[in-house]
Amino acid sequence: MQDCLVPRPLKKEEGGGIFSLSPNLIRLLQDPVMGDCPSDIGFCYEYGEEEAYLLEVDVRGIRIRSSSEKGRYYALQTLAQLSSAHEGEIPCCRIEDAPLFPNRAVMLDISRGRVYKMDYLKSMIRRFARLKYNQLQLYMEHSFAYKGHETVWKNASPYTAEEIIEIDSYCRERGIELVPNQNSFGHMERWFRHPAYHHLAEAPGGFTDAWGVFRPESSVLWPDNPESLSFIRGLYDQLLPCFGSRQLNIGCDETYDLGKGRSREEAEKRGVEELYLDFLLKLYREAKGRGYTVLFWADILLNHPELVSRIPGDLIAVNWGYEGDWPFEKETAVLADAGRPFYVCTGTSSWNSLAGRWENALENIRNGALWAEKNGAAGYMVTDWGDNGHWQQPVCSWPGFLMAAQAAWGGAASMDRYDEDDWVIALESMVFENHDAALFLRKLASLYKENPVKLHNGSIFSYILSDPGYPYMRDRYRECRKAGTGRAGAVLEECAGLLARIPDNTPFREELDATLMLCRTGLVFTEALFSTGSCLPEDLSDAMAHLLRDVLEKQLLRFRSSWALSSRPGGLSESAAKLEAWLKRL
């Protein structure tokens, strides 16, 4: 297997000859942990910044120079990649390396259905460590087993306190800080659907959002209710002791119904932005008083840039955006000009896409890294969301994780050193151990482009399949119909041919198989809706509706069985609900 180091080091010089690793060292490098100091490697603690390292391999042996345990650990991870690619026979080389961003984070959504099985999550953590990420956040709304709130999470298979402590320890052993992430203002729908929490809701009777869609459940805490802050305090009391980190992401994004319910009169007097800022600062003071450095999603604040100078100088804004052309240049400048610390946050582009959006991910991740570096970001984060039921198999997110690992370590310019074949080789070496599997995902992750109409954060094949529960894209259907589905059918057949060549024991093969079936279902539904002319489900012929029912019944069976490959059962019914809604409609 050809080696394609991810992230690629700053400097790599090839030497002459081969050094053979001992069997013990090969075993250790399968999963190195912090503190490993193999006796058959020479170490010297005099080199560069904290995370920098110098790795030298020649026919006489291996030497690592670093100024800290972190630098040594990253050198071992690089050596581990070389060992895997060359089966323990390491070509002699000299590698000098150091990261661009001190904080390199991954965020996994565990609140939109998927709560990963512990063993599966640990396998992801091992790969994140190999990619030299040093932070992990698990995005939580209701997926922690809070005592006294069983009604909210009883069907979600949440992580318990004991499990979070175990995950925290597992991360720490691999150089990763597990940072608590509890949305503390918006995205509270799963709480407010229960009457016991209606007194905390901004709009307990529901609200009409900015896109004209009525939402039956409030999503925002009522900020003027003193019990709202007490409620959050109670969550923090249970959650935070499970983590070793002294950072906390309090969320506070997308507060859609703020000022549309109980706070309407106050919002009319003072402005919704003032209500937002007041409660943000209350949450900040609560966490700060506990000794935490606070992060929050910056979208609301960036809509009101005049407020940026009013937030504390140590409150870290997380500037997120997931499209390739997201205005990071403008938004990071607002934060930098105000002298406020910030992260840039990009995405894997896997959600709402069925199989990923390769080109968008590459552009988004590079664009974010470019302006993060130019405007002095304190960190770089990549997120993997699960909007609309987390339909994408987790394997579909690995292209984005690989790309972002390079961006976070080496910056935007370093990504230009990869060509198309390099990314495929990286997928092969870091994820699949099989070239056909890497090619399969590469092809499938561009399926979205067969309909060239640009849709926000997703593909037409996914949005139509989730249509009964997600009407936000329906006004674009006729435009998409004119553009057609291109070579989508041929692409899926090419992928089927590749899949047939992939051995059954290849890592993630079953996830790839399930992804192919889901994409086929998405294409069938898209072409069926396009065939109506109106693009309205009610105009489908009886014969077409019967065909779609058959397709969907088989898809639901496969969806339920494939869920168990990575995820706990709790969120399955919620994630399958939109497919079931289509079935009822048909």
Solvent accessible surface area in square Angstrom, and as a share of the most:
residue,aa,sasa,rsa
1,M,96,0.43
2,Q,120,0.53
3,D,35,0.18
4,C,6,0.04
5,L,10,0.05
6,V,0,0.00
7,P,3,0.02
8,R,51,0.19
9,P,7,0.04
10,L,99,0.49
11,K,117,0.50
12,K,69,0.29
13,E,95,0.43
14,E,120,0.54
15,G,47,0.45
16,G,65,0.63
17,G,42,0.41
18,I,88,0.45
19,F,42,0.18
20,S,63,0.41
21,L,12,0.06
22,S,41,0.27
23,P,93,0.58
24,N,102,0.53
25,L,5,0.03
26,I,56,0.29
27,R,141,0.51
28,L,53,0.26
29,L,4,0.02
30,Q,127,0.56
31,D,50,0.26
32,P,1,0.01
33,V,42,0.24
34,M,48,0.22
35,G,41,0.40
36,D,29,0.15
37,C,70,0.42
38,P,14,0.09
39,S,119,0.77
40,D,70,0.36
41,I,9,0.05
42,G,36,0.34
43,F,49,0.21
44,C,52,0.31
45,Y,106,0.40
46,E,122,0.55
47,Y,49,0.19
48,G,58,0.56
49,E,137,0.62
50,E,94,0.42
51,E,17,0.08
52,A,5,0.04
53,Y,1,0.00
54,L,4,0.02
55,L,0,0.00
56,E,39,0.18
57,V,4,0.02
58,D,29,0.15
59,V,94,0.54
60,R,193,0.70
61,G,10,0.09
62,I,5,0.03
63,R,86,0.31
64,I,1,0.01
65,R,91,0.33
66,S,2,0.01
67,S,50,0.32
68,S,23,0.15
69,E,72,0.32
70,K,80,0.34
71,G,0,0.00
72,R,19,0.07
73,Y,3,0.01
74,Y,4,0.01
75,A,0,0.00
76,L,1,0.00
77,Q,3,0.01
78,T,3,0.02
79,L,0,0.00
80,A,2,0.02
81,Q,13,0.06
82,L,2,0.01
83,S,8,0.05
84,S,62,0.40
85,A,6,0.04
86,H,50,0.22
87,E,153,0.69
88,G,2,0.02
89,E,83,0.37
90,I,0,0.00
91,P,38,0.24
92,C,3,0.02
93,C,9,0.05
94,R,83,0.30
95,I,0,0.00
96,E,39,0.17
97,D,3,0.02
98,A,27,0.21
99,P,30,0.19
100,L,71,0.35
101,F,7,0.03
102,P,79,0.50
103,N,38,0.19
104,R,2,0.01
105,A,0,0.00
106,V,0,0.00
107,M,0,0.00
108,L,0,0.00
109,D,0,0.00
110,I,1,0.01
111,S,1,0.00
112,R,28,0.10
113,G,8,0.08
114,R,1,0.00
115,V,3,0.02
116,Y,1,0.00
117,K,79,0.34
118,M,29,0.13
119,D,115,0.60
120,Y,30,0.11
121,L,0,0.00
122,K,34,0.14
123,S,22,0.14
124,M,4,0.02
125,I,0,0.00
126,R,92,0.34
127,R,53,0.19
128,F,1,0.00
129,A,2,0.01
130,R,39,0.14
131,L,2,0.01
132,K,3,0.01
133,Y,4,0.01
134,N,19,0.10
135,Q,3,0.01
136,L,1,0.00
137,Q,0,0.00
138,L,3,0.02
139,Y,0,0.00
140,M,1,0.00
141,E,1,0.00
142,H,15,0.07
143,S,1,0.00
144,F,3,0.01
145,A,17,0.13
146,Y,1,0.00
147,K,159,0.67
148,G,64,0.62
149,H,33,0.15
150,E,79,0.36
151,T,68,0.40
152,V,12,0.07
153,W,45,0.16
154,K,131,0.55
155,N,110,0.57
156,A,10,0.08
157,S,27,0.18
158,P,15,0.09
159,Y,0,0.00
160,T,51,0.30
161,A,32,0.25
162,E,125,0.56
163,E,37,0.17
164,I,0,0.00
165,I,92,0.47
166,E,79,0.35
167,I,0,0.00
168,D,10,0.05
169,S,40,0.26
170,Y,33,0.13
171,C,0,0.00
172,R,136,0.50
173,E,81,0.37
174,R,15,0.05
175,G,20,0.19
176,I,3,0.02
177,E,57,0.26
178,L,3,0.01
179,V,1,0.01
180,P,1,0.01
181,N,0,0.00
182,Q,0,0.00
183,N,0,0.00
184,S,0,0.00
185,F,0,0.00
186,G,0,0.00
187,H,18,0.08
188,M,0,0.00
189,E,29,0.13
190,R,28,0.10
191,W,1,0.00
192,F,5,0.02
193,R,108,0.39
194,H,38,0.17
195,P,105,0.66
196,A,73,0.57
197,Y,18,0.07
198,H,62,0.28
199,H,81,0.36
200,L,6,0.03
201,A,0,0.00
202,E,0,0.00
203,A,5,0.04
204,P,46,0.29
205,G,68,0.65
206,G,15,0.15
207,F,9,0.04
208,T,72,0.42
209,D,6,0.03
210,A,88,0.68
211,W,147,0.52
212,G,58,0.55
213,V,37,0.21
214,F,119,0.50
215,R,50,0.18
216,P,94,0.59
217,E,47,0.21
218,S,1,0.01
219,S,1,0.01
220,V,0,0.00
221,L,0,0.00
222,W,65,0.23
223,P,8,0.05
224,D,73,0.38
225,N,16,0.08
226,P,111,0.70
227,E,93,0.42
228,S,0,0.00
229,L,26,0.13
230,S,59,0.38
231,F,23,0.09
232,I,0,0.00
233,R,96,0.35
234,G,30,0.29
235,L,0,0.00
236,Y,0,0.00
237,D,80,0.42
238,Q,55,0.25
239,L,0,0.00
240,L,5,0.03
241,P,101,0.63
242,C,10,0.06
243,F,16,0.07
244,G,52,0.50
245,S,8,0.05
246,R,126,0.46
247,Q,28,0.12
248,L,0,0.00
249,N,0,0.00
250,I,0,0.00
251,G,0,0.00
252,C,0,0.00
253,D,8,0.04
254,E,43,0.19
255,T,12,0.07
256,Y,53,0.20
257,D,0,0.00
258,L,6,0.03
259,G,8,0.08
260,K,68,0.29
261,G,25,0.24
262,R,101,0.37
263,S,1,0.01
264,R,124,0.45
265,E,113,0.51
266,E,52,0.23
267,A,9,0.07
268,E,134,0.60
269,K,142,0.60
270,R,97,0.35
271,G,18,0.18
272,V,63,0.36
273,E,44,0.20
274,E,35,0.16
275,L,3,0.02
276,Y,1,0.00
277,L,2,0.01
278,D,49,0.25
279,F,2,0.01
280,L,0,0.00
281,L,32,0.16
282,K,75,0.32
283,L,0,0.00
284,Y,21,0.08
285,R,138,0.50
286,E,28,0.13
287,A,0,0.00
288,K,95,0.40
289,G,70,0.67
290,R,69,0.25
291,G,47,0.45
292,Y,11,0.04
293,T,57,0.33
294,V,1,0.01
295,L,1,0.00
296,F,0,0.00
297,W,2,0.01
298,A,0,0.00
299,D,26,0.13
300,I,29,0.15
301,L,1,0.00
302,L,23,0.12
303,N,107,0.55
304,H,54,0.24
305,P,66,0.41
306,E,109,0.49
307,L,5,0.03
308,V,2,0.01
309,S,73,0.47
310,R,123,0.45
311,I,2,0.01
312,P,35,0.22
313,G,49,0.47
314,D,57,0.30
315,L,0,0.00
316,I,19,0.10
317,A,0,0.00
318,V,0,0.00
319,N,1,0.00
320,W,37,0.13
321,G,0,0.00
322,Y,11,0.04
323,E,10,0.05
324,G,3,0.03
325,D,95,0.49
326,W,56,0.20
327,P,63,0.39
328,F,0,0.00
329,E,97,0.43
330,K,145,0.61
331,E,28,0.12
332,T,0,0.00
333,A,32,0.25
334,V,39,0.22
335,L,0,0.00
336,A,36,0.28
337,D,127,0.66
338,A,29,0.22
339,G,58,0.55
340,R,44,0.16
341,P,40,0.25
342,F,3,0.01
343,Y,1,0.00
344,V,0,0.00
345,C,0,0.00
346,T,0,0.00
347,G,0,0.00
348,T,5,0.03
349,S,1,0.00
350,S,0,0.00
351,W,3,0.01
352,N,12,0.06
353,S,7,0.05
354,L,3,0.01
355,A,1,0.01
356,G,4,0.03
357,R,9,0.03
358,W,5,0.02
359,E,54,0.24
360,N,14,0.07
361,A,2,0.01
362,L,54,0.27
363,E,96,0.43
364,N,0,0.00
365,I,0,0.00
366,R,77,0.28
367,N,28,0.14
368,G,0,0.00
369,A,0,0.00
370,L,49,0.24
371,W,49,0.17
372,A,0,0.00
373,E,86,0.39
374,K,127,0.54
375,N,38,0.19
376,G,58,0.55
377,A,12,0.09
378,A,33,0.26
379,G,0,0.00
380,Y,1,0.00
381,M,0,0.00
382,V,1,0.00
383,T,0,0.00
384,D,2,0.01
385,W,19,0.07
386,G,0,0.00
387,D,43,0.22
388,N,24,0.12
389,G,10,0.10
390,H,1,0.00
391,W,13,0.05
392,Q,2,0.01
393,Q,10,0.04
394,P,1,0.01
395,V,0,0.00
396,C,4,0.02
397,S,0,0.00
398,W,2,0.01
399,P,8,0.05
400,G,1,0.01
401,F,0,0.00
402,L,1,0.00
403,M,1,0.00
404,A,0,0.00
405,A,2,0.02
406,Q,0,0.00
407,A,0,0.00
408,A,1,0.00
409,W,1,0.01
410,G,19,0.19
411,G,1,0.01
412,A,1,0.01
413,A,75,0.58
414,S,10,0.07
415,M,9,0.04
416,D,90,0.47
417,R,114,0.41
418,Y,16,0.06
419,D,84,0.43
420,E,81,0.36
421,D,95,0.49
422,D,21,0.11
423,W,8,0.03
424,V,7,0.04
425,I,20,0.10
426,A,0,0.00
427,L,1,0.00
428,E,25,0.11
429,S,21,0.14
430,M,21,0.09
431,V,1,0.00
432,F,0,0.00
433,E,113,0.51
434,N,28,0.15
435,H,82,0.37
436,D,26,0.14
437,A,0,0.00
438,A,0,0.00
439,L,54,0.27
440,F,0,0.00
441,L,0,0.00
442,R,36,0.13
443,K,75,0.32
444,L,0,0.00
445,A,2,0.01
446,S,22,0.14
447,L,6,0.03
448,Y,35,0.13
449,K,105,0.44
450,E,39,0.18
451,N,6,0.03
452,P,99,0.62
453,V,24,0.14
454,K,112,0.47
455,L,5,0.03
456,H,96,0.43
457,N,19,0.10
458,G,4,0.04
459,S,4,0.02
460,I,3,0.02
461,F,2,0.01
462,S,5,0.03
463,Y,2,0.01
464,I,0,0.00
465,L,0,0.00
466,S,2,0.01
467,D,0,0.00
468,P,38,0.24
469,G,37,0.36
470,Y,47,0.18
471,P,52,0.33
472,Y,48,0.18
473,M,19,0.09
474,R,70,0.26
475,D,124,0.64
476,R,70,0.26
477,Y,2,0.01
478,R,149,0.54
479,E,83,0.37
480,C,0,0.00
481,R,99,0.36
482,K,179,0.76
483,A,39,0.31
484,G,22,0.21
485,T,19,0.11
486,G,63,0.61
487,R,126,0.46
488,A,0,0.00
489,G,34,0.33
490,A,43,0.33
491,V,13,0.07
492,L,4,0.02
493,E,106,0.47
494,E,67,0.30
495,C,0,0.00
496,A,25,0.19
497,G,38,0.37
498,L,14,0.07
499,L,14,0.07
500,A,84,0.65
501,R,147,0.54
502,I,4,0.02
503,P,67,0.42
504,D,124,0.64
505,N,134,0.69
506,T,12,0.07
507,P,44,0.28
508,F,33,0.14
509,R,39,0.14
510,E,105,0.47
511,E,5,0.02
512,L,0,0.00
513,D,40,0.21
514,A,5,0.04
515,T,1,0.00
516,L,5,0.02
517,M,51,0.23
518,L,8,0.04
519,C,0,0.00
520,R,93,0.34
521,T,3,0.02
522,G,0,0.00
523,L,15,0.07
524,V,50,0.29
525,F,2,0.01
526,T,0,0.00
527,E,81,0.36
528,A,3,0.02
529,L,1,0.01
530,F,19,0.08
531,S,76,0.49
532,T,34,0.20
533,G,30,0.29
534,S,24,0.16
535,C,2,0.01
536,L,59,0.29
537,P,8,0.05
538,E,118,0.53
539,D,74,0.38
540,L,19,0.10
541,S,65,0.42
542,D,128,0.66
543,A,79,0.61
544,M,52,0.23
545,A,14,0.11
546,H,102,0.45
547,L,88,0.44
548,L,1,0.01
549,R,75,0.27
550,D,59,0.31
551,V,33,0.19
552,L,0,0.00
553,E,86,0.39
554,K,131,0.55
555,Q,3,0.01
556,L,6,0.03
557,L,126,0.62
558,R,65,0.24
559,F,9,0.04
560,R,94,0.34
561,S,71,0.46
562,S,6,0.04
563,W,4,0.01
564,A,54,0.42
565,L,57,0.28
566,S,0,0.00
567,S,2,0.01
568,R,36,0.13
569,P,102,0.64
570,G,16,0.15
571,G,7,0.07
572,L,34,0.17
573,S,83,0.53
574,E,66,0.30
575,S,1,0.01
576,A,1,0.00
577,A,46,0.36
578,K,42,0.18
579,L,0,0.00
580,E,54,0.24
581,A,36,0.28
582,W,1,0.00
583,L,47,0.23
584,K,177,0.75
585,R,107,0.39
586,L,33,0.17
